[in-house]
């Protein structure tokens, strides 16, 4: 039985020691490449913390972002969302910070899973990796080297 290659490109970034800092750097890099981004975080407190981190991340750059229910989301390149069931103005990159496989992730061109050094996070990440594989995807893996 032949497997068909899915179109959403999935990558796992693992061995992350500071999730907030890493995600801000990743968002800055993607934004600099004119990529439009949706960040999924289903924990409201963590979503607010990410919002704050994006405002204070770098003194020399601005990362334009809004929450998904903001009227300006249609024209903002970085959207912070609690779920991906809703409609978005763009579907280029989804960064998943939740412990679940995002619903409707296959609408996006790319999906990046962020996995920290925490054991529970690693286990949840491994399960999501297997779920994607079982669905016919071939996730890439990038192990972040720590200094």
FENHU-V44039 format. One line per field, one symbol per residue. phi: phi as a letter, one per 40 degrees, with the letter a starting at -180 (. if undefined). A space follows every 10 residues. Layout:
phi: ???
//
This chain:
phi: .ccccccccb bbbbgccbdd cccccccdcc cccfccbbbb accdcccccc dccccbdbcb bbbcaacccc dcdcbbcbbc bcabcccbca bcbbbcbccb cccgcccccb bbcbbcccdc ccccccccdc ccdccgcbcc bbccccc
//
